[in-house]
Amino acid sequence: MATAQLSHNTRTLKASKNTIFPSQVTNEHESLVVVKKLFATCISCITYLRGLFPESSYRDRRLDDLSLKILREDKKCPGSLHIIKWIQGCFDALEKRYVRIFENL
């Protein structure tokens, strides 16, 4: 799967209404939106691959030709609601600039 992602043709990365991530970020607000989407996508993929929640707790999204499972609020699964609230708390911290830039890692 990683090999397929690496060999993906970059000309299909044009921004459209159906893409999750824009091809260009021009200001701070757009950067914040991309970081939020990337964070939520990462957490969703990890929880899906680990099998933490049932299939009904995820919705399908497409990133070019890659299919992603994004965690959604599922009232039948309290664990997914807990993770969603945690992610929203992280979003709040990002918006309030509590997270600093990591330098010299």
SVG drawing of the C-alpha trace seen along z (x, -y; Angstrom):
<svg xmlns="http://www.w3.org/2000/svg" viewBox="-27 -34 45 39">
<polyline fill="none" stroke="black" stroke-width="0.4" points="0.0,0.0 2.8,-2.4 4.5,-1.7 1.3,-2.5 1.1,-5.8 4.6,-6.7 4.3,-5.9 1.0,-7.8 1.0,-10.2 1.3,-13.8 -0.6,-15.4 -3.8,-14.1 -3.3,-16.2 -5.2,-19.2 -7.5,-20.8 -11.2,-20.2 -14.4,-20.2 -14.1,-16.5 -10.5,-16.5 -9.8,-16.5 -6.6,-18.5 -6.0,-21.5 -3.0,-21.6 -1.9,-25.0 -2.1,-26.7 -1.9,-30.5 -2.7,-31.8 -2.8,-30.9 -6.4,-30.0 -6.0,-27.5 -3.0,-26.0 -5.0,-25.5 -7.8,-23.8 -5.3,-21.4 -3.6,-20.6 -7.0,-19.8 -8.0,-17.6 -4.6,-15.8 -4.8,-15.2 -8.4,-13.8 -7.5,-11.6 -4.4,-10.2 -6.4,-9.4 -9.2,-7.9 -6.8,-5.7 -5.1,-4.4 -8.3,-3.5 -9.7,-1.8 -6.5,0.2 -6.4,1.3 -10.1,2.3 -11.0,0.3 -14.6,-0.6 -17.2,1.1 -17.4,0.3 -20.6,-1.8 -18.4,-4.3 -16.6,-5.3 -17.6,-7.1 -15.8,-6.6 -13.8,-9.5 -11.6,-9.7 -8.2,-11.3 -7.6,-11.0 -7.6,-7.2 -7.0,-6.4 -10.0,-5.3 -10.0,-6.5 -12.1,-5.7 -12.9,-8.8 -14.2,-8.4 -17.7,-9.9 -20.0,-10.3 -21.8,-7.0 -24.2,-7.0 -24.1,-3.2 -20.4,-3.3 -19.5,-5.5 -15.8,-5.0 -15.9,-6.7 -17.8,-9.6 -15.0,-9.9 -12.3,-10.0 -14.3,-12.6 -14.6,-14.8 -10.8,-14.4 -10.1,-15.4 -12.3,-18.5 -10.4,-19.4 -7.2,-19.2 -8.8,-21.4 -9.6,-24.0 -6.0,-23.9 -4.8,-24.5 -7.2,-27.4 -6.0,-29.0 -2.4,-28.5 -1.5,-26.4 0.6,-24.2 4.0,-25.6 6.2,-24.9 8.6,-22.0 12.2,-23.2 15.4,-21.1 13.7,-17.7"/>
</svg>
